[in-house]
């Protein structure tokens, strides 16, 4: 064997190099594909958010128009019954009656200052009457829904409390219901859409702070200068102090 000739590279090493080169090429190809897909999704999410914004604005202007029209005719405008409520638990676990405890469990309000969105119908109204001394509830506006989801929103992924740090978390769990971004969740909840149940269940119960300045009197109803019970749109003021 001549001294100048280099030893041949073993076949296994050549195969390994080939495999690695192929894998690198495939990864580069996938990266380009993912980048294009992500850009497409970003554009889609932006378009949806824009569309929802127009929808909310049109609804707001319509309400204003009807109110003015009624005033002009010398009548009163009575808005439609609210379909959405935000319920939060304000009292602890001591001396809770079994039926009340069961209702609070069904609402997923197991801890003090926990809150959830619920759809208002006959069944939920009856449930709210049962547990009324333990909860504060009302009808949130768009700003409150948005703030809760963006600032305090956690998702339930495989039974775990997961932070919503990107739209991928939403798409992975809610893609089958046509929701691909956080704004879809906000829209579904605020408008109480057909998939409200899944959107609400996807969100982990909100863990809120005690309101700035504290409660007034938890054992009295809101209309008696206390805290529990229905406070209608006044819930928004309370949420500003708690989020």
Backbone torsions as a table, in degrees:
resi	resn	phi	psi	omega
1	UNK	NA	125.8	-179.2
2	UNK	-68.0	147.7	-175.4
3	UNK	-68.7	-30.5	-175.5
4	UNK	-72.2	-20.0	-175.9
5	UNK	-76.7	128.3	-179.5
6	UNK	-78.9	151.1	178.7
7	UNK	-67.4	142.7	-178.9
8	UNK	-67.4	146.0	177.8
9	UNK	-77.3	131.4	-179.7
10	UNK	-58.0	146.5	-175.4
11	UNK	-61.7	-36.2	-178.9
12	UNK	-61.7	-40.1	-179.8
13	UNK	-67.4	-40.2	178.2
14	UNK	-61.2	-43.1	179.3
15	UNK	-63.1	-41.0	-179.6
16	UNK	-62.2	-44.4	179.0
17	UNK	-60.8	-41.3	-179.2
18	UNK	-63.7	-44.3	179.2
19	UNK	-60.7	-43.7	-179.6
20	UNK	-63.5	-41.3	179.3
21	UNK	-63.5	-42.1	179.1
22	UNK	-63.5	-42.4	-179.6
23	UNK	-63.1	-40.7	179.4
24	UNK	-62.6	-43.3	-179.7
25	UNK	-62.9	-41.1	-179.4
26	UNK	-65.5	-40.6	179.4
27	UNK	-63.3	-42.2	179.4
28	UNK	-62.5	-41.0	179.8
29	UNK	-63.4	-45.2	-179.8
30	UNK	-64.2	-38.6	-178.6
31	UNK	-62.1	-43.2	179.4
32	UNK	-63.3	-43.7	-179.1
33	UNK	-62.9	-44.4	-179.8
34	UNK	-63.2	-39.3	-179.4
35	UNK	-61.7	-44.4	-179.9
36	UNK	-63.7	-43.7	-179.0
37	UNK	-63.9	-42.8	-179.3
38	UNK	-62.1	-40.6	180.0
39	UNK	-63.5	-41.7	-179.8
40	UNK	-61.8	-42.6	-179.7
41	UNK	-66.2	-39.0	179.4
42	UNK	-61.2	-43.4	179.5
43	UNK	-63.4	-43.2	-179.7
44	UNK	-62.6	-44.3	179.7
45	UNK	-62.5	-40.5	-179.8
46	UNK	-65.3	-42.1	-179.9
47	UNK	-62.6	-42.2	-179.7
48	UNK	-63.2	-45.1	-179.5
49	UNK	-59.6	-40.5	179.6
50	UNK	-63.8	-42.6	-179.1
51	UNK	-64.9	-43.4	178.9
52	UNK	-62.9	-38.1	-179.5
53	UNK	-60.7	-45.2	178.5
54	UNK	-61.9	-41.3	-178.5
55	UNK	-62.1	-47.0	180.0
56	UNK	-62.1	-42.8	-178.3
57	UNK	-64.2	-42.7	179.9
58	UNK	-62.4	-42.3	179.7
59	UNK	-62.5	-42.9	-179.9
60	UNK	-61.7	-46.3	-179.4
61	UNK	-66.0	-35.1	179.8
62	UNK	-64.9	-43.7	178.3
63	UNK	-60.8	-42.8	-179.6
64	UNK	-63.0	-42.5	-179.6
65	UNK	-62.3	-45.3	-178.9
66	UNK	-65.2	-37.2	179.2
67	UNK	-63.8	-44.2	-179.6
68	UNK	-66.8	-39.9	-179.7
69	UNK	-62.2	-44.1	179.8
70	UNK	-63.7	-41.0	-179.1
71	UNK	-64.7	-38.8	-179.4
72	UNK	-63.6	-38.1	-179.8
73	UNK	-80.3	-5.8	-178.6
74	UNK	82.9	20.0	179.1
75	UNK	-110.0	-177.8	174.6
76	UNK	-114.1	140.8	176.7
77	UNK	-93.5	121.5	178.1
78	UNK	-103.7	111.2	-179.8
79	UNK	-66.9	162.7	-179.7
80	UNK	-64.4	156.1	178.0
81	UNK	-62.1	137.0	179.5
82	UNK	-65.7	143.9	-179.5
83	UNK	-103.4	-18.2	-175.2
84	UNK	-116.0	141.0	174.6
85	UNK	-136.0	151.0	171.8
86	UNK	-112.8	123.0	-176.4
87	UNK	-114.6	132.2	176.3
88	UNK	-130.8	144.9	179.5
89	UNK	-83.9	131.9	-177.8
90	UNK	-116.7	-9.8	179.4
91	UNK	-121.4	157.6	-173.3
92	UNK	-78.8	-153.1	-170.6
93	UNK	-105.1	-3.3	-176.4
94	UNK	-73.1	133.0	175.1
95	UNK	52.6	49.9	177.5
96	UNK	-96.1	129.4	179.1
97	UNK	-64.4	147.8	-176.2
98	UNK	-55.4	-41.6	-178.1
99	UNK	-65.7	-42.1	179.5
100	UNK	-63.8	-42.8	-179.9
101	UNK	-60.3	-40.4	-179.1
102	UNK	-64.8	-43.1	-179.7
103	UNK	-63.7	-42.8	179.0
104	UNK	-63.5	-35.7	177.0
105	UNK	-65.8	-41.4	179.6
106	UNK	-64.3	-32.5	176.4
107	UNK	-81.4	-2.3	-178.4
108	UNK	65.5	29.2	179.7
109	UNK	-102.2	79.0	-174.5
110	UNK	-94.0	-15.0	-179.1
111	UNK	-126.1	158.1	177.6
112	UNK	-66.7	143.5	-178.1
113	UNK	66.2	18.2	171.6
114	UNK	-84.8	145.7	-179.7
115	UNK	-138.5	149.2	178.2
116	UNK	-141.9	156.5	172.6
117	UNK	-90.4	136.5	175.9
118	UNK	-134.2	154.1	177.5
119	UNK	-87.1	131.5	-178.6
120	UNK	-86.4	117.7	171.6
121	UNK	-146.4	-174.4	-174.7
122	UNK	-60.0	-43.6	-177.1
123	UNK	-63.7	-48.0	-177.5
124	UNK	-69.8	-31.2	177.4
125	UNK	-64.4	-41.5	178.0
126	UNK	-64.6	-39.1	178.7
127	UNK	-65.0	-40.0	179.2
128	UNK	-64.6	-35.0	178.8
129	UNK	-64.9	-37.3	-178.7
130	UNK	-65.0	-44.8	-173.6
131	UNK	-100.7	14.6	-172.5
132	UNK	-52.4	-43.9	-177.8
133	UNK	-64.5	-9.7	-177.2
134	UNK	-106.9	-6.3	-175.5
135	UNK	-130.6	154.3	169.2
136	UNK	-115.0	134.5	-179.1
137	UNK	-146.9	163.7	-179.5
138	UNK	-175.3	-174.1	-177.8
139	UNK	-102.5	110.3	-177.6
140	UNK	-77.5	151.8	174.7
141	UNK	-93.5	178.9	-176.2
142	UNK	-59.7	-40.5	-178.7
143	UNK	-60.8	-43.3	-179.4
144	UNK	-64.4	-44.3	-179.5
145	UNK	-60.8	-45.4	-178.9
146	UNK	-62.4	-47.0	-178.7
147	UNK	-61.6	-42.9	-179.6
148	UNK	-61.6	-47.4	-176.8
149	UNK	-68.0	-43.5	-176.0
150	UNK	-76.9	-37.7	-175.3
151	UNK	-92.4	-34.6	-174.1
152	UNK	-119.7	6.2	-172.9
153	UNK	-77.0	127.8	171.5
154	UNK	-127.4	146.4	-177.9
155	UNK	-100.7	156.7	174.2
156	UNK	-100.2	105.3	-179.9
157	UNK	-119.4	117.8	-175.8
158	UNK	52.7	39.7	177.8
159	UNK	74.5	11.4	-179.7
160	UNK	-115.3	149.9	178.0
161	UNK	-81.5	109.1	-173.6
162	UNK	-117.7	130.4	177.7
163	UNK	-65.7	141.4	177.9
164	UNK	-85.9	83.9	-176.6
165	UNK	-94.8	-6.8	174.6
166	UNK	-159.3	167.6	179.3
167	UNK	-68.4	-18.8	-179.7
168	UNK	-62.0	-35.8	179.9
169	UNK	-61.3	-42.2	-179.9
170	UNK	-68.2	-47.2	-175.7
171	UNK	-63.7	-39.2	-178.0
172	UNK	-59.8	-41.7	-176.6
173	UNK	-93.3	-34.0	-171.4
174	UNK	-111.3	3.7	-179.6
175	UNK	-55.7	-34.9	-177.5
176	UNK	-67.4	-18.1	176.9
177	UNK	-101.1	11.5	177.5
178	UNK	80.2	19.0	178.2
179	UNK	-108.8	120.3	-175.9
180	UNK	-119.3	-7.3	-179.9
181	UNK	-145.1	168.3	-176.5
182	UNK	-61.5	-35.4	-179.4
183	UNK	-63.4	-30.3	175.4
184	UNK	-63.9	-40.9	179.8
185	UNK	-64.1	-45.9	179.8
186	UNK	-59.4	-44.5	-178.7
187	UNK	-64.6	-45.4	-178.4
188	UNK	-61.5	-39.7	-178.4
189	UNK	-74.4	-46.5	-175.7
190	UNK	-65.6	-37.9	-178.5
191	UNK	-90.4	-2.6	-175.2
192	UNK	48.9	62.4	-177.0
193	UNK	-74.5	-177.5	-177.6
194	UNK	-63.2	-25.9	179.8
195	UNK	-104.6	26.8	-178.1
196	UNK	-57.0	-42.4	-176.9
197	UNK	-56.8	-44.5	-177.8
198	UNK	-71.6	-38.3	-179.6
199	UNK	-65.8	-42.7	-178.8
200	UNK	-67.7	-38.7	-179.2
201	UNK	-72.8	-27.3	178.3
202	UNK	-66.6	-32.6	179.3
203	UNK	-83.2	128.1	175.7
204	UNK	-66.7	146.1	177.4
205	UNK	-51.8	134.0	-176.3
206	UNK	-69.6	132.3	176.0
207	UNK	-100.7	109.5	-174.6
208	UNK	-104.4	163.4	175.4
209	UNK	-82.4	162.5	169.6
210	UNK	-67.6	139.9	-175.3
211	UNK	-59.7	145.3	177.4
212	UNK	-58.8	125.7	-178.4
213	UNK	91.8	-3.8	175.3
214	UNK	78.6	177.2	177.8
215	UNK	-81.8	167.0	177.7
216	UNK	-89.0	-67.5	173.4
217	UNK	-155.6	107.4	-173.2
218	UNK	-63.8	-26.4	-175.1
219	UNK	-85.2	-3.3	176.9
220	UNK	-109.3	151.9	176.9
221	UNK	-70.2	156.1	-178.5
222	UNK	-56.4	-39.2	-177.4
223	UNK	-72.5	-15.2	178.0
224	UNK	-99.5	15.8	179.8
225	UNK	86.5	16.1	179.7
226	UNK	-104.6	-144.2	-175.4
227	UNK	-128.5	-34.8	-172.0
228	UNK	-76.2	166.0	175.8
229	UNK	93.8	-172.4	-175.0
230	UNK	-80.6	126.7	176.6
231	UNK	-119.4	15.5	177.3
232	UNK	47.0	-126.6	-175.7
233	UNK	-78.2	-3.8	177.5
234	UNK	-71.8	-10.0	178.2
235	UNK	-63.8	-29.0	-178.6
236	UNK	-63.5	-39.7	178.5
237	UNK	-63.0	-41.5	179.7
238	UNK	-66.5	-41.2	-178.9
239	UNK	-63.7	-33.0	177.0
240	UNK	-58.2	-34.6	-177.6
241	UNK	-82.1	-14.2	-172.0
242	UNK	-108.4	-23.4	-175.1
243	UNK	-74.3	NA	NA
